[in-house]
Amino acid sequence: MHPALHLDNLKRLPIAIRSQANAAISAETCNRYRTVDNMRLVRDYVVTAPETERACMLPILYRILDPSQIPNLDSVTTRTGSDKSPTEAEISIPKAIFALEALYTTPLPESIGIDLWLRVWPWVRFLHLYTHGDPAHTPDTEREFFVDFIIFACGLFHHAPTMELITSTSWLWFMFGRAWLCSVTIPDPAKRVATFNALYRLMSNKKITDSSNMDELLNGVGGTTADLARLVVGYLDTLILDHNTPNSALTDHPYVSFVGSIFKFLYRIDPTLFDPKTPRKTLGRFGEELLAQPILGVLSRFLRSLVATMTPGTTAVLQQFFALLGVLIVTTSGWAQLPVAAKNGLIPALLSCAGSTSAPLLRTHLRLCFTMILPLALTSYALLSALQIGWPDVESAAKQITDADFRPIWAAFSSLVNERLQVVNEFNCSHAAMRACDNLECSAIDSKNKFRRCSGCRSFYYCSSACQSADWRNGGHRKTCGSYGTILIGERNSDNFTSRQRSFLRALVHHDYQKERHNIDAKRAAFFRDYPPGSIITIYDYTQGAVRVEVKKARHKLESLEGSEWNDLLSRAAASGGQMSIDLATIPVNGPMEPRHLAIPLRSSSGVITQELMRLATTLPPMPQSGHLPRHPYREVMAVMKAVSLIHRTAGAHVVEIH
């Protein structure tokens, strides 16, 4: 037994309190309730006594917490006959509660932990079972029970053998999980600091992810990995809300350290969560549970708060943050959360990092975000709409950043966003969407609401029932209707596109076509020298952010472009008399690792432009066997461009073109 637990230490106490202490452990007191009252007085004294006198009470607390006094749980409320005398449980339980309350406020010698733990733990475990389901046990008292215990337990960690004993104790990790769950509602700032210091010590312990310990932890937070993921995300969200209060969590180093330990804990559960060098479309079970929560929105707000804090250790936590963000954001589920992240201030938060003292250490992460991730998502109407809100303020904030390495990165990203926002504005202000009749013998162009849609493929539109019937009988749609839904953009694409998103993609491709159409038609003319119109395609590649436009042979090897749907599209283009060209938009549909080719045909009210381009093609040199455009001298290129421009000004002046 540790010397501090010997009864001789009571001699150093004032005689009055010494008498009460002895009475609390006396078995000879006539009125047994008096022992409870005496223990209450001891508890009250310990809470307010000088530190040296509090330590002298340890022998009393030690004896009150004798595990042999723990009553049988099944008989706690049983009273025999008409006996009105208190039961053993009615005496031992309140005395143990008072003893624990006193012990939790008593300074302890370093090596006393093992002796105390062997008495405290059995009582704490019993009291947890005893109070479970008790209507008098309120959420506040439950929170105090778990939190006070964890603070006490972790206060013994300075002694390595004691820490080993505690962390090896069965059901300890359940108590940790429950304390963590309760910690977010602690009203007292000082208590919160103490709690997070304690949670940090357990969170950093490598034993936490042992299989049996994880099972206990999960039981403590609700029972499932989904409950744990909800706690992690909800806890970060709570820290953000606290940031604007006078007792901000994020301005205190223990909280930042605890967040860092959460990231380390997540790494131990699933190391792939912090490996952005190996991007994945889907994560492990726990990673997907995190993504089932609104984690990117929470992380976006949390990032800005964290950067504003900049207490010791914040930079290291920021580096962990970016590793996690880089993994989550490129997954299928994370990509879908980007609009929510933007609404929650992701871009301003990243800019805050670029303007912080940590910027040199975060430069690689910021470059990755602004050059290889976010630009690829700028085909999303929802994301662009979110960015549009407050974008002028974002650009103003960016002007304050003086980092010479970051400024060109931001300039390129900002330019692309501004261009896409222009498309969004034009799209939002435009009149009704336009469609072309898919009966190629008609090809009439008018507002979408004047067309009827095929109820089978839900992709083809007709200006009349006569045109629909003609295309069904003579245009081949009867044979191919069931094959549509993969390549041609439409309602049956398996990409969960909204109608608004599909319409915006059409508008985006048409915008880029109009911007580049002289270059595009010059390349088409070069191909027309040796290939008919229906055998070439124009690709609008958005997988690098800014669009790259290429003209290729239709049979050029492209993933997923095969089958009845693709062959029918090519046949229709060939039979259209120049009124239909196959344009493909290549976009990262569910993330940068999953580009898709979506056919968004260019429809024309007349085939005259194509016919004039074919006539121009007869004056050009033959296409090389490779199928790639040859490099021509500057004068020849300019001559072709001038000829194409003339075609658009004359023959194409009254031609209506839509995508």
Secondary structure by P-SEA (a helix, b strand, c coil): ccccccccccccccaaaaaaaaaaaccccccaaaaaaaaaaaaaaaacccaaaaaaaaaaaaaaaccccccccccccccccccccccccccaaaaaaaaaaaaaaccccccaaaaaaacaaaaaaaaaaaacccccccaaaaaaaaaaaaaaaaaacccaaaaaaaaaccaaaaaaaaaaaaccccccaaaaaaaaaaaaaaaaccccccaaaaaaaaaaacccaaaaaaaaaaaaaaaaaaccccccccccaaaaaaaaaaaaaaaaacccccccccccccccaaaaaaaacaaaaaaaaaaaaaaaccccaaaaaaaaaaaaaaaaaacaaaaaaaaaaaaacaaaaaaaaaaccccccaaaaaaaaaccccccccccaaaaaaaacaaaaaaaaaaacccccaaaaaaaaaaaaaaaaaaaaaaaacccccccccccccccccccccccccccccccccccaaaaaaaaccccccccccccccccccccccccccaaaaaaaaaaaaaaaaacaaaaaaaaaaaacccccccbbbbbccccccbbbbbbcccccccccccaaaaaaaaaaaaccccbbbbbbbcccccccbbbbbbbbbbbccaaaaaaaaaaaaaccccccccccccccaaaaaaaaaaaaaaaacccccccccc
